Amino acid sequence: MTCGCFGGSVVQRKRSTAKATGGIDEKLLRRVNHFSYNQIRSATDDFHSGNKVGRGGFGTVYKGNLKDGTEVAVKTLAAESKQGAREFLTEINTISNAKHPNLVELIGCCVQGSNRILVYEYVENKSLDKVLLDQRSTNIRLDWSKRSAICLGIARGLAFLHEELVPHIVHRDIKSSNILLDKDFNPKIGDFGLAKLFPDDITHISTRLAGTTGYLAPEYALGGQLTMKADVYSFGVLVLEIISGRSSSKTNCGGTEMLLLGWAWQLYEEGKLIELVDPELGEFPEEEVIRYMKVAFFCTQAAANRRPLMSQVIKMLGRNVRLNETELMAPEFFQDGVASSGKKSTESSATSTSYQMSFVPATITEVTPR
């Protein structure tokens, strides 16, 4: 047995370290600050209910104040959740070195006993879905300048993850509740628990389905083929949400039983796309808003290879460019376990893209409704 300088075995020390960190690799924990459980309790006033600011699939989020006065968001993961433990490791692994103005910054973590806690920067205006879908209760009005800036900020954050960061990251759960807004309404992408690392030499990953109904790209939802274009698809749906002020997953759009994306495409084909715009938006530049919606259609093309890169999306959104709409085809979306097409029912089924359900399993905790 190998022994250390002070008589204790290296193996024993490794075992005691592993026990102290709950079996989590020490090298991984060195990437971020480590807080004790007592420090977290003190920061959140012993997890007082008045400090609760949100709840996710794997735990609860509290507002806290560190001793130096720094405001933080404390994300506690349920001790009994094995999936939550995986999410915890994934979040540390994927974003500990990812620094960008449009990504929520991970400040540190707590691994003590059964406790798994992530400490993030506190973002004042909470999540986009609360502001966007419940403007009256939040008393926050998002005019077009704010909404367009939010779209561009999210696009920049995704372009950083997809094209600048090495290894690249696919978020897998881009949606309005995972976009946080700071005091100036700058968007920050959060919740990297489902994210996947993408080395340069990998074109796609076949993986277990995870994400949120209404945002899932059809090739991923029904075939398990994950690429960065799955995030691009989700972003396109999110843009339509931001412009319309409607939930992407509710099937009551325009008095129909259609999802937001299907209804938007129908309005586009009928030349009535402007009807999609949120009545609460107030005055807006019509041509620019319509261009944003058309860019959303490019992002939600049925075939993944027809969707642009996020760096291209930034150019399409940021400049008054002329979009080649002849390249647009009907989007396809995941609804009730099948891929539905935005094509009109009068069109030949032979011209539509079809997907068959694959063997990729999904659980109710992984594919969540909004």
C-alpha positions as CSV (number, residue, x, y, z in Angstrom):
1,M,0.0,0.0,0.0
2,T,1.3,3.5,-0.9
3,C,1.8,5.7,2.2
4,G,2.0,9.4,2.5
5,C,4.5,11.5,4.5
6,F,2.5,11.5,7.7
7,G,1.8,7.8,7.8
8,G,-1.7,7.8,6.4
9,S,-2.3,5.8,3.3
10,V,-3.0,7.7,0.0
11,V,-5.9,5.3,-0.6
12,Q,-7.4,6.1,2.8
13,R,-7.0,9.9,2.2
14,K,-8.7,9.5,-1.3
15,R,-11.5,7.6,0.3
16,S,-12.1,10.2,3.0
17,T,-12.0,13.0,0.4
18,A,-14.5,11.1,-1.8
19,K,-16.7,10.7,1.2
20,A,-16.5,14.4,2.1
21,T,-17.4,15.4,-1.4
22,G,-20.2,12.9,-1.9
23,G,-18.1,10.9,-4.4
24,I,-17.8,13.9,-6.7
25,D,-14.4,14.4,-8.5
26,E,-12.3,17.0,-6.6
27,K,-10.9,18.4,-9.8
28,L,-14.4,19.3,-10.9
29,L,-15.1,21.1,-7.6
30,R,-11.8,23.1,-7.9
31,R,-13.3,24.9,-10.9
32,V,-15.7,26.9,-8.7
33,N,-15.8,28.4,-5.2
34,H,-16.9,26.1,-2.5
35,F,-19.4,27.3,0.2
36,S,-20.2,25.4,3.4
37,Y,-23.8,24.5,4.1
38,N,-23.8,26.9,7.1
39,Q,-22.7,29.8,4.8
40,I,-25.6,29.0,2.5
41,R,-28.1,28.7,5.4
42,S,-26.9,32.1,6.7
43,A,-27.1,33.7,3.2
44,T,-30.7,32.5,2.7
45,D,-31.9,33.1,6.3
46,D,-32.1,29.4,6.8
47,F,-33.9,28.9,3.4
48,H,-36.7,31.2,4.6
49,S,-39.9,30.8,2.5
50,G,-39.8,34.6,1.9
51,N,-36.6,34.2,0.0
52,K,-37.9,31.6,-2.4
53,V,-37.9,32.9,-5.9
54,G,-38.5,29.8,-8.0
55,R,-38.9,26.1,-8.2
56,G,-37.7,23.8,-10.9
57,G,-37.9,20.1,-11.7
58,F,-34.9,19.3,-9.5
59,G,-35.2,21.7,-6.5
60,T,-35.9,25.2,-5.2
61,V,-34.2,28.5,-5.9
62,Y,-33.7,31.1,-3.1
63,K,-32.4,34.6,-3.1
64,G,-29.5,35.0,-0.7
65,N,-26.9,37.6,0.5
66,L,-23.3,36.6,1.1
67,K,-21.4,38.2,3.9
68,D,-19.7,40.6,1.5
69,G,-23.2,41.9,0.4
70,T,-23.2,40.0,-2.9
71,E,-26.8,39.0,-3.9
72,V,-27.0,35.4,-5.2
73,A,-29.5,32.9,-6.4
74,V,-29.1,29.6,-4.5
75,K,-30.3,26.5,-6.4
76,T,-30.9,23.6,-4.0
77,L,-31.2,20.1,-5.6
78,A,-33.5,17.6,-4.0
79,A,-31.3,15.0,-2.1
80,E,-33.4,12.1,-3.3
81,S,-33.2,13.0,-7.0
82,K,-30.7,11.0,-8.9
83,Q,-31.4,13.0,-12.0
84,G,-30.9,16.2,-9.9
85,A,-27.4,14.9,-9.0
86,R,-26.6,14.4,-12.7
87,E,-27.9,17.9,-13.4
88,F,-25.6,19.3,-10.6
89,L,-22.5,17.7,-12.1
90,T,-23.5,18.8,-15.7
91,E,-24.0,22.4,-14.7
92,I,-20.6,22.6,-13.0
93,N,-18.9,20.8,-15.9
94,T,-20.4,22.8,-18.7
95,I,-20.5,26.4,-17.4
96,S,-17.7,26.7,-14.8
97,N,-15.4,28.2,-17.4
98,A,-18.1,29.7,-19.6
99,K,-18.1,33.5,-19.2
100,H,-20.3,35.7,-21.3
101,P,-22.7,38.7,-20.7
102,N,-25.6,36.6,-21.9
103,L,-25.0,33.6,-19.7
104,V,-25.9,33.4,-16.0
105,E,-22.6,33.2,-14.0
106,L,-22.0,30.3,-11.7
107,I,-20.3,31.7,-8.5
108,G,-19.9,28.5,-6.6
109,C,-21.4,25.4,-5.1
110,C,-21.9,23.4,-1.9
111,V,-21.3,19.7,-1.6
112,Q,-21.7,18.6,2.0
113,G,-23.4,15.4,3.1
114,S,-26.4,14.9,0.9
115,N,-26.6,18.6,0.0
116,R,-26.0,19.6,-3.6
117,I,-26.3,23.4,-4.0
118,L,-25.4,25.7,-6.9
119,V,-24.8,29.4,-6.3
120,Y,-25.4,31.8,-9.2
121,E,-25.4,35.5,-9.7
122,Y,-28.7,37.0,-8.8
123,V,-30.7,38.4,-11.8
124,E,-33.1,41.1,-10.7
125,N,-36.0,40.8,-13.1
126,K,-36.3,37.0,-12.8
127,S,-37.4,34.8,-15.7
128,L,-38.6,35.9,-19.1
129,D,-41.7,33.7,-19.0
130,K,-43.0,35.5,-15.8
131,V,-42.5,38.9,-17.4
132,L,-43.7,38.0,-20.9
133,L,-46.7,35.8,-20.1
134,D,-47.9,37.6,-17.0
135,Q,-47.2,41.3,-17.6
136,R,-50.1,42.5,-15.6
137,S,-49.0,40.8,-12.4
138,T,-45.4,41.8,-12.7
139,N,-46.3,45.3,-13.8
140,I,-43.4,45.2,-16.3
141,R,-44.0,46.3,-19.9
142,L,-41.7,45.0,-22.6
143,D,-41.7,47.4,-25.5
144,W,-40.2,46.4,-28.9
145,S,-36.7,47.9,-28.1
146,K,-36.6,45.6,-25.0
147,R,-37.9,42.5,-26.9
148,S,-35.6,42.9,-29.9
149,A,-32.6,43.3,-27.5
150,I,-33.7,40.2,-25.6
151,C,-33.8,38.2,-28.9
152,L,-30.4,39.4,-29.9
153,G,-28.9,38.8,-26.5
154,I,-30.1,35.2,-26.4
155,A,-28.8,34.7,-30.0
156,R,-25.4,36.0,-28.9
157,G,-25.3,33.7,-25.9
158,L,-26.1,30.7,-28.0
159,A,-23.6,31.7,-30.7
160,F,-21.0,31.8,-27.9
161,L,-21.9,28.3,-26.7
162,H,-22.2,26.8,-30.1
163,E,-19.3,28.4,-32.0
164,E,-16.8,30.1,-29.7
165,L,-16.6,28.0,-26.6
166,V,-14.4,24.8,-26.7
167,P,-15.8,22.2,-26.4
168,H,-19.0,23.5,-27.9
169,I,-22.1,23.3,-25.7
170,V,-25.7,22.4,-26.8
171,H,-28.1,23.7,-24.1
172,R,-31.0,21.4,-24.9
173,D,-33.6,23.4,-23.0
174,I,-33.8,26.9,-24.4
175,K,-37.2,28.3,-23.3
176,S,-38.6,31.4,-21.7
177,S,-38.3,30.2,-18.1
178,N,-34.6,29.5,-18.6
179,I,-33.9,33.1,-19.8
180,L,-33.3,35.5,-16.9
181,L,-33.5,39.3,-17.2
182,D,-31.1,41.6,-15.3
183,K,-32.0,45.1,-14.0
184,D,-31.5,46.5,-17.5
185,F,-33.5,43.6,-19.1
186,N,-30.4,42.1,-20.7
187,P,-31.1,38.3,-21.1
188,K,-29.0,35.7,-19.5
189,I,-29.3,32.0,-20.4
190,G,-29.5,29.8,-17.4
191,D,-30.1,26.2,-16.2
192,F,-27.5,24.1,-17.9
193,G,-28.5,20.8,-16.3
194,L,-29.5,19.2,-19.6
195,A,-26.6,20.6,-21.6
196,K,-24.2,18.4,-23.7
197,L,-20.6,19.0,-24.6
198,F,-19.9,18.8,-28.3
199,P,-16.2,18.2,-29.4
200,D,-15.2,19.6,-32.8
201,D,-15.1,16.1,-34.4
202,I,-18.7,15.2,-33.4
203,T,-21.6,16.0,-35.8
204,H,-24.4,14.7,-33.6
205,I,-25.2,12.7,-30.5
206,S,-27.8,10.0,-30.1
207,T,-29.2,10.7,-26.7
208,R,-32.1,10.2,-24.3
209,L,-34.8,12.8,-25.0
210,A,-34.9,15.8,-22.7
211,G,-36.4,19.2,-23.0
212,T,-39.7,21.0,-22.9
213,T,-42.8,20.4,-25.0
214,G,-43.4,23.1,-27.6
215,Y,-39.7,23.8,-28.1
216,L,-38.4,20.4,-29.3
217,A,-37.0,20.0,-32.7
218,P,-38.7,17.1,-34.5
219,E,-35.6,15.2,-35.5
220,Y,-34.5,15.3,-31.8
221,A,-37.9,14.6,-30.3
222,L,-38.7,11.7,-32.6
223,G,-35.3,10.4,-33.7
224,G,-33.0,11.2,-30.7
225,Q,-30.5,13.0,-33.0
226,L,-29.1,16.0,-31.1
227,T,-27.1,18.7,-32.8
228,M,-26.7,22.4,-32.2
229,K,-29.6,22.9,-34.6
230,A,-31.9,21.7,-31.9
231,D,-31.1,24.8,-29.9
232,V,-31.6,26.9,-33.1
233,Y,-35.1,25.4,-33.4
234,S,-35.9,26.2,-29.8
235,F,-34.7,29.7,-30.3
236,G,-37.0,30.2,-33.3
237,V,-40.0,29.2,-31.2
238,L,-38.8,31.5,-28.4
239,V,-38.7,34.5,-30.8
240,L,-42.3,33.8,-31.7
241,E,-43.2,33.7,-28.0
242,I,-41.4,37.0,-27.3
243,I,-43.2,38.7,-30.2
244,S,-46.7,37.2,-29.5
245,G,-46.7,37.2,-25.7
246,R,-48.1,33.6,-25.9
247,S,-47.0,30.3,-24.6
248,S,-45.5,28.1,-27.3
249,S,-47.0,24.9,-25.9
250,K,-50.6,25.8,-25.4
251,T,-52.9,24.5,-28.2
252,N,-55.4,27.3,-28.3
253,C,-53.7,29.8,-30.5
254,G,-56.0,32.0,-32.7
255,G,-59.1,30.1,-31.6
256,T,-57.6,26.9,-33.1
257,E,-56.2,23.7,-31.6
258,M,-52.7,24.6,-33.0
259,L,-49.4,25.2,-31.2
260,L,-48.0,28.7,-31.6
261,L,-45.6,27.7,-34.4
262,G,-48.3,26.1,-36.4
263,W,-50.6,29.0,-36.0
264,A,-47.8,31.5,-36.9
265,W,-47.1,29.6,-40.1
266,Q,-50.7,29.6,-41.1
267,L,-50.9,33.4,-40.6
268,Y,-47.7,33.7,-42.7
269,E,-49.3,31.7,-45.6
270,E,-52.4,33.8,-45.3
271,G,-50.5,37.1,-45.4
272,K,-51.7,38.0,-41.9
273,L,-48.5,37.5,-39.9
274,I,-48.9,40.9,-38.2
275,E,-51.9,39.4,-36.3
276,L,-49.5,37.3,-34.2
277,V,-48.0,40.4,-32.5
278,D,-48.8,40.9,-28.8
279,P,-51.5,43.6,-28.3
280,E,-49.6,44.7,-25.2
281,L,-46.6,45.6,-27.4
282,G,-47.8,49.1,-28.2
283,E,-46.2,50.9,-31.2
284,F,-43.6,48.9,-33.1
285,P,-41.7,49.0,-36.5
286,E,-43.9,46.6,-38.5
287,E,-41.2,45.6,-41.1
288,E,-38.6,44.8,-38.4
289,V,-41.0,42.8,-36.3
290,I,-42.2,40.8,-39.4
291,R,-38.5,40.2,-40.3
292,Y,-37.9,38.8,-36.8
293,M,-40.8,36.4,-37.2
294,K,-39.5,35.3,-40.6
295,V,-36.1,34.6,-39.1
296,A,-37.9,32.5,-36.5
297,F,-39.3,30.4,-39.4
298,F,-35.8,29.9,-40.8
299,C,-34.8,28.6,-37.4
300,T,-37.6,26.2,-37.2
301,Q,-37.3,24.5,-40.6
302,A,-38.2,20.8,-40.5
303,A,-34.8,19.7,-41.8
304,A,-32.0,20.6,-39.4
305,N,-29.5,21.3,-42.1
306,R,-31.8,24.1,-43.5
307,R,-31.6,26.0,-40.2
308,P,-28.9,28.8,-39.9
309,L,-26.1,28.9,-37.4
310,M,-26.6,31.2,-34.5
311,S,-23.9,33.6,-35.8
312,Q,-25.9,33.8,-39.1
313,V,-29.1,34.4,-37.1
314,I,-27.4,37.4,-35.3
315,K,-26.7,38.9,-38.8
316,M,-30.3,38.2,-39.9
317,L,-31.7,39.9,-36.8
318,G,-29.3,42.7,-36.5
319,R,-29.3,44.1,-40.0
320,N,-32.1,45.2,-42.3
321,V,-31.2,42.3,-44.7
322,R,-33.4,41.0,-47.4
323,L,-34.4,37.4,-46.5
324,N,-34.7,34.9,-49.3
325,E,-38.2,33.6,-48.4
326,T,-38.2,31.2,-51.4
327,E,-36.0,29.0,-49.3
328,L,-38.6,28.8,-46.5
329,M,-40.5,25.6,-46.1
330,A,-43.2,24.7,-43.6
331,P,-41.9,24.1,-40.1
332,E,-42.5,20.8,-38.3
333,F,-43.2,20.5,-34.6
334,F,-43.6,17.8,-32.0
335,Q,-47.1,17.5,-30.7
336,D,-48.9,14.6,-28.8
337,G,-46.1,12.2,-29.6
338,V,-46.0,12.8,-33.3
339,A,-44.4,15.4,-35.7
340,S,-47.0,17.7,-37.1
341,S,-46.4,19.8,-40.2
342,G,-47.2,23.4,-40.8
343,K,-48.2,22.5,-44.3
344,K,-51.8,23.1,-45.3
345,S,-53.9,19.9,-45.3
346,T,-54.6,20.3,-49.0
347,E,-50.9,19.7,-49.9
348,S,-49.8,16.3,-50.9
349,S,-48.4,14.2,-48.0
350,A,-45.7,13.1,-50.3
351,T,-44.1,16.6,-50.1
352,S,-44.0,16.7,-46.3
353,T,-41.2,15.5,-44.1
354,S,-42.2,12.4,-42.1
355,Y,-40.7,11.1,-38.9
356,Q,-41.2,7.7,-37.2
357,M,-41.1,7.3,-33.5
358,S,-37.7,5.8,-32.6
359,F,-36.7,3.6,-29.6
360,V,-35.4,6.7,-27.8
361,P,-37.0,6.6,-24.3
362,A,-38.5,9.6,-22.6
363,T,-39.8,10.1,-19.1
364,I,-42.3,12.5,-17.7
365,T,-39.5,14.3,-15.8
366,E,-37.4,14.8,-18.9
367,V,-40.0,16.1,-21.3
368,T,-41.9,18.7,-19.3
369,P,-44.9,20.8,-20.4
370,R,-44.9,24.5,-19.8
